[in-house]
Amino acid sequence: MAGRRSYDPRWEPWGCAAAGEWHNGAVPRSSFASRSYRDDAVVLRTYKLGEADRIVILLTAEHGQVRAVAKGVRRTTSRFGARLEPFNVAQVQLVNGRTLDIVSQAVGKRPYGEAIAADYERYTAAAAMAETAEKLTEDDHDTAAQHYRLLVGALSAVARGLHEPGRIMDSYLLRAVSLAGWAPSFVDCARCGAPGPHRSFSAALGGAVCPQCRPPGSAAPSEATFVLLNGLLHGHWPTIDAADARTARAAAGFVAAYIQWHMERTVRSLALVERAEG
């Protein structure tokens, strides 16, 4: 028949079909059901797209980091726009797209965003955590589920005011980079394993270092600072909450230096976090 070409598997973007799937030369379209999936997700970041849409960056419980388009969410009539604000947790249904997935439904589960956004200290701490999570999970699917649980737990603590926001953030940051494979040591020597405690710190070598491994110019945190850093790493809240403001500020500086050295990226939101004077 003139004008009709025989089927060439190179035309099919989803791969070659099995024998018997083609009828009358037609190429069947993939169904909505076959391209959609459902997952719990925390919103890391959003930005505008066009006049009414948004691109949302999600960290999901089972599918890792997902970038998707939420169509029409900036309209006042949107059914689920508020559920896709940063720091909220929602159950989302997404449809696979060519470059970005599409959010077709969102059911709110934990609306942490409102309580966090109402307080500057909470907001800046949560923003630094979300930025770190986004950077750490861009190409890491193996530990994404653990990152999801860790971040949701930290956001819950911030939203409910369980502890000082900056200290929750510092504990989250150390535990997040540990999940990514850069676990520090704040007691034994990070380089040779010599039993501690030690009095020198090197971000490049992994934390505390003994006198033999200590590089020239290494920092010398106080004993109280090392105790707090170890408490932050292991989430020991009696130790964390008992630290004075000066020690907490010192520990925060070492946390920021450590994570940014090993991530090889700057966490810009950290510059906005305010610390109590001490």
N, C-alpha and C positions, 0 to 999 in steps of 0.2 A: 504494500500500500504506500503510495507516494507520500513523502513527508514524514513517515513514521520510522524511527530508528530502533534497532534492536537494543535490548537492555545491556548497559555497560555498568558493571559493579562500581566503577570509579565515580559514577554520578551520585551514589548513595552515601551521604555523609556519616550514616550510622553503621556502616559496614555492610558486607554482602549478606543478602537474605538466604535462608535455607530454601532448598528446592520445594516447589509447590506453593510458595507464598505470593507469587505474582499472578495476577489475573487480568487478562485483556491489556497487558502492557502497562498497567497502572502501578505506581509506587505508593504503597500505603503509608500514611503519615503516622508517626508515633503518637499514641494516645496520651491524653492528659494524665491518666493514672500511671502510665509507665514512666512518665517524666517527672512526677511529683514525689515529694517525700516530706515527712513530718519529723520535727525534732524540737527539743527545748533549746532555747538560745538566750544569751545575754547580749544586749546591744552595746557594742564598744564605741561606735562613732557613727554619725550621720552627716551627710552634706547634701545640698540642694541639687536637683536635676530638673532642668526645665522650669515650667511655671508652677507645677503642682506636685511633682514627684520628689522622692529622696532616694539616694543610695545609702543603704544601711550596711554596716560591717558588723557581722554577728560572730560570736564564738558559740558554737553549738555543742551539745552534749555528746553527739555521736559522729558528726560529719566535719569536725574541725572548724576552721575559720571559713566563713561564707560571705561573699559580697553579693548583695542582691538589690534589686530595684523594688521600692514600695510605691506603687502607682497611686497618685491622688491623695497621699497622706497629708499633704499640706493644706488641703481644702477643709473648711469647717465641717463639711458633711462626711468626712472620712470616718469609716467604721472602726478603724484600728490605729489611727495615727498616733494617739497618746501612748499606746502600748509599745511603740517602737522608738521611744525616746531613750537616750543613753542611760545605762545602768539598770534598765528594767529587764526583767526576765519574762519571757513569753513562750508559749508553745506556738510554733510557726509552721505553716505549710508552704513549701516552696516548690517552684517548677524550674527544672533545669533549663537554662538559656544558653545561647551560643557564647556570650562573653560574661554576662551577669545572670544570676538566677532571679526569679521573680517571686515576691511575697504575695501569695494569694489569700492568706488568712493568718490572723494573729490573735491568740487568746491570752490575755494577761494572766500571769501566775504570781509574780512578786514585784510590785510596783515600787522598787527602791528609789527610782529617779526623783520622785517628788520630795521625799525627805532629804535626800542628798543635795538637791539643787537649792533647797531653802537655807543652807548654811555654807558659808564660803569655805571654811576649813574642811568640811566633809566633801564639798564639791571638788576642790583641788586635789585632795588625796585620792578620791575616786577616779578623777581624770588621769592622774599619773599611773594608777593601777591599770586602767583600761588601755592606756597608750602602751604600757609595757606588755600587757597580754596580747595586744595586736601585733607588736613587733616579734614576740617570741613564738607566736603560732602561725605566722605567715606561711612557713614551709614545713611546719612540724605537725604531722597528723598522728604520730605514734603516741604522743603524750597530751593531745588536745583535750581528751576527756578529763584528765587529771587537772589540767589548767582551768577547764570550765568549772569544776567543783571548787577548786581553790579560790577562784575569782568570785564566784557567787557567795561563798562563805564570807569572804572579806567584805564584799559590798553589803551583805546582810548586817555584819557587825558595825560597819560605818553608819548605815541607815538607822540602826536602832540605838546608836550611841553607846555601845557596850564598852568601848575604850576610846582613848584619845585618837582622833583620826590619823594623825601623822604616825603614830606608833603602829596602828593597824597596817598602814601603808608600808612602813619599813619591814614589818614581819612578812607581809605578802611579797614584797620585792625579793627578799632573800630566799623565800621558799619557791618563788616562781623561777628564779635563775637556777636554783638547785634542781628543779624538775627538768630544766633545759640542759642539764649536764654540767653545770658550773657550781657545784656545792662547795661553799667555803668551809674552812675550819677556823674556829676562834679559840681553840684550846691547844691541841697538839699542832706541831709544825706542819703547815700545809705542803711543804716541799719534801721533807725527809721523814715525817711522821714522828719525830722525837716528842715524847710526852711533855705536855705543858702543865700549867699555863706559861705562855711566853709574853714578852712585852713589846714586840715589834709587829708591824702590820705591812703587808705588801699586797695590793690588789692584784698585781700581775702574777704573783706566785700562789694566790688562793687564800689569803687571810693572814693568820698568825704565823710568824716564822721565828725559828730559834736563832741564837746568836751566830751559829755557823752558816746558816742559810740567809741571813739577813742581808739584803742589798744595801749599798751605801745610800744614805738619805732616806731610809725607811721611816715611816711615822711611828710614834711611840704612844699609843692610846693608854689611858689610865686603866688600872685594873677594873674599876667600875664600868668603864666603857666596854671592855672585853666581855665582862659578865652580861651586860645588857645585849650586846651583839649576839652572844650565844643564846640568850633567852629569846630574842627576836627570831633567830633561825629555827628554833624548836617550838615556837609558839607557847612559851611558858609565861602565862600572863601575870602570875604573882610577881615574878621578877621584873617583867616589863612595866607593870603599873607602879611598882615601888621606886623606879629610877627617878632621880630628880631631873629638872628641866635642863640643866647644863649638860648632864651626862647624855640625855636623850638627843640634844642638839649635836653633840660630838659624834654619837653613834650614827645619827642620820647622815652626817657627812661621809662617813666611811661606807655606809650602805650605798649612797649615790655613786661614790667613786668605784665601788666594787662592781655594781651591776652594769654601769656604763662602760667600764673597761672590758668586761667579758662579752657584752652585747655588741660592742664596737659601734654603738649608736648613742646619741644624746636623747634622753627622755625630757622633752621640752617642758612638759607639765610640772616637773619637779621644781623648776625655778619659781613657780607660783605658790608652792606650799609654804605656809607660814608656820614658824615654830615658836613655842612659848619662850619668853625670856627667862634666863636663869643665871 
